[in-house]
Amino acid sequence: MKHEFPESDWKTFSQLRLVSLERFCKRVLDEVPRFSLDTEGSYHERYLELFRWLGERNEELAKAFDNPRRSQMLRQLAAIYAYGLLEPDEFARLAPHTRERIQLLAQDARW
């Protein structure tokens, strides 16, 4: 099967995926304390809000990181890009055509 990106982009994706996953998880974990520090609502209400919020973050994680395959690379990179998980120099490591596709996909998708 022919892919629409150079092999070097697949290798870069494999590296950036791991770095971005760590950033995503750190971001989520850094936000968790706000649910216990917020004094509005009962403990149960705050627990339910945290549970709902974690479910949303888990859906985001799945879109960006689950089952990495060549056929999913552009879609997953678009999610990683849309979530702000790539540094400019990391994004610049991808081929110009690949970057353009990612930016278009990130704009068109509803994250």
N, C-alpha and C positions, 0 to 999 in steps of 0.2 A: 504494500500500500504506500502510495506517495503522500508525503506530508508537505504542507505549505510553509515550512520553515526549515532553516539549515540545522544540520545535526548539532552544531555548536550551541544552538538555542535550547535543544533538549538537555544537553549537559548543563548548561547554565540554569535552566529551570530546576533541574534536580538539586542543584546547590542552593538556589534562592528559595526553593520551597521549604527546605529545612530551617533556614534562617527566618523566613517569614512566619512559619508555624510557631517558632519560639516567641517571636514578637507578638503574634496574635494571642497566644496563651498568657504571656506576661501582661498584656493589656487587659485581658479579661480578669485575671487574678488581682491586678492592681485596683480594679473597680469593685470587687466583691465587698470590701469593708464598708462601703457606703451604705449597704443594706442593713448592717447591724448598728451603724452610727446614727442612722436616721431615726429620730424619736417619734415621728408621726406614724400612727397606726399601731396596731397590736403586733406582737412578735409573730403571730400566725399570719397576719396580713403581709408583713415584711418577708416572711419565709416564702409565701406564695408569689410575691413579686420577684424575689430572687430566683425562684424555680422557673417562672415564666421567662425572665430575662436570660437565664442560662440556656433555656431551650432555644431562644432566638440566636444566641451566640453559637450554640451547637450547630444550628442550621447554616450559619455563616461559615463555620469551620468546615462543614461537610462540602459546601459549594467550592471552597477554595482548595481543600487539601485531601479529601477522600479519593481513593482509587486513582492515583496519578497514572495516566496513560498518555501516550502521544496524541491520541485522538481527543483528549480532554485538555491538553496543555494550554492552548490559547484561552479557553474558557476559564480555566483555573487561574492563569496569570492575570486575566482581566479582573477576576474577583480579588486577587491579592493586590493588584494595582488600585482598584476602587476602594479597598479597605485601608489604603495608605500604608501598606506594609513594606513597600520597596523604597530604598534610598535612591536618589537620582543617579548616583554612580552605578548602582546595581542594575537599574532599569536600562542604563546606557550600554550595558554589556550585551544586550540583545540586538539582533540585526534591525536596521531601520524599518524594514517592511513588517517585521514581527511587532515592533513597538507601535507602529501605526494601527495594526489590527487589534492589538490589546486595548489601545486607547479608544478605538471605535466601539469595541465590544463593551468596554467599561461604561461608556456613555449611553449605549443603547439598552443595557440591562437594568433591571430593577433590583438593586441589592438591598 
